Amino acid sequence: MDFLSALNDLVDALWMGSNASNRKRVFSPGFIALCVAIATIELVVLNGLYG
């Protein structure tokens, strides 16, 4: 879980400057961090199975 919190902090820091517009985001930083974490886990598992 430490990796997920670090990734979430990184995404939050990168998206800080985009708060100028009041448009609603389609993909929140937390959702993007979750997708990246799931993709990483999938790659590790698939590499272990087929690599």
SULBELHU-V601860 format. One record per residue. N is the residue number from 1. PSI is psi in whole degrees, -180 to 180 (999 if undefined). D_FIRST is the distance of its C-alpha to the first C-alpha in whole Angstrom. Layout:
n	psi	d_first
N	PSI	D_FIRST
N	PSI	D_FIRST
//
This chain:
n	psi	d_first
1	-20	0
2	-37	4
3	-41	5
4	-40	5
5	-37	6
6	-40	9
7	-40	10
8	-41	11
9	-40	12
10	-45	14
11	-42	15
12	-41	17
13	-38	18
14	-28	20
15	5	21
16	-39	23
17	-11	26
18	17	27
19	7	27
20	-37	31
21	151	32
22	15	31
23	145	31
24	132	28
25	140	25
26	-44	25
27	115	21
28	158	19
29	-36	16
30	-38	14
31	-40	15
32	-41	16
33	-40	12
34	-44	11
35	-42	14
36	-42	14
37	-42	10
38	-42	12
39	-40	15
40	-44	14
41	-42	13
42	-42	16
43	-40	18
44	-44	16
45	-46	17
46	-36	21
47	-37	21
48	-35	21
49	-44	23
50	-9	26
51	999	25
//
